[in-house]
Amino acid sequence: QVQLVESGGGLVQAGGSLRLSCAASGRGAFGINAMGWYRQAPVKQRELVATVTGPGRTNYAESVKGRFAISRDYDKNKVYLQMNSLKPEDTAVYLCNAMKLGMSYWGQGTQVTVSS
């Protein structure tokens, strides 16, 4: 089993920055293949924000390229999302995801609200 706990969300003005963190724990926490961040806004489908599948291998949604940066600490089993130049349309619940041996694990999410 893999448990994921996110932190770092909050309320920020447009143009501001936030850094999200996600810690993986549990018996299955080691050997996770990929980690990433998704987001879900009210009445919208969940969408991929960024993933890291290996050292130096990252993928971003077009809407966040150049503004967000994902990083992973393999020793601490953590993944981070640095979010800069935030826009009101970035407002959503941000969820951490981990993939291992074909199984997908999700955190509870952390709310990010960007005011205009």
Residue pairs with C-beta under 8 A, 6 or more apart in sequence:
1 26
1 27
1 28
2 24
2 25
2 26
2 28
2 29
2 32
2 98
2 100
2 103
2 105
3 24
3 25
3 26
3 29
3 105
4 22
4 23
4 24
4 96
4 97
4 98
4 105
4 106
4 107
5 22
5 23
5 25
5 96
5 107
5 108
6 20
6 21
6 22
6 94
6 95
6 96
6 107
6 108
6 109
6 110
7 20
7 21
7 22
7 23
7 110
8 18
8 19
8 20
8 21
8 110
9 18
9 20
9 94
9 110
9 111
9 112
10 18
10 111
10 112
10 113
11 113
11 114
11 115
12 18
12 86
12 112
12 113
12 114
12 115
13 114
13 115
14 86
14 87
14 88
14 114
14 115
14 116
15 85
15 86
16 86
16 114
17 82
17 83
17 84
17 85
17 86
18 83
18 86
18 112
19 80
19 81
19 82
19 83
20 37
20 80
20 81
20 83
20 94
20 96
20 110
20 112
21 78
21 79
21 80
22 35
22 37
22 78
22 79
22 80
22 96
22 107
23 76
23 77
23 78
24 32
24 35
24 77
24 78
24 79
24 98
25 77
28 100
29 77
30 77
31 100
32 77
32 98
32 99
32 100
33 53
33 99
33 100
33 101
34 51
34 52
34 53
34 54
34 98
34 99
35 51
35 52
35 72
35 79
35 96
35 97
35 98
35 99
36 48
36 49
36 50
36 51
36 52
36 59
36 70
36 79
36 96
36 97
36 99
37 48
37 49
37 50
37 51
37 70
37 79
37 81
37 94
37 95
37 96
37 97
38 46
38 47
38 48
38 49
38 94
38 95
38 97
39 46
39 47
39 49
39 90
39 92
39 93
39 94
39 95
39 112
40 46
40 47
40 92
40 93
40 95
40 109
41 91
41 92
41 93
44 92
46 95
47 61
48 59
48 61
49 60
49 61
49 64
49 68
49 70
49 81
49 94
50 58
50 59
50 60
50 61
50 64
50 68
50 69
50 70
50 81
51 58
51 59
51 70
51 97
52 58
52 59
52 70
52 71
52 72
52 79
53 59
55 74
58 70
60 68
60 70
63 89
64 83
64 90
67 83
67 84
67 85
67 86
68 81
68 82
68 83
68 84
69 81
69 82
69 84
70 79
70 80
70 81
70 82
71 79
71 80
71 82
72 78
72 79
72 80
73 79
73 80
79 96
81 94
83 90
83 112
86 112
86 114
87 114
88 114
88 115
88 116
89 114
90 112
90 114
91 112
91 113
91 114
92 111
92 112
93 109
93 110
93 111
93 112
94 109
94 110
94 111
94 112
95 106
95 107
95 108
95 109
96 106
96 107
96 109
97 104
97 105
97 106
97 107
98 104
98 105
99 105
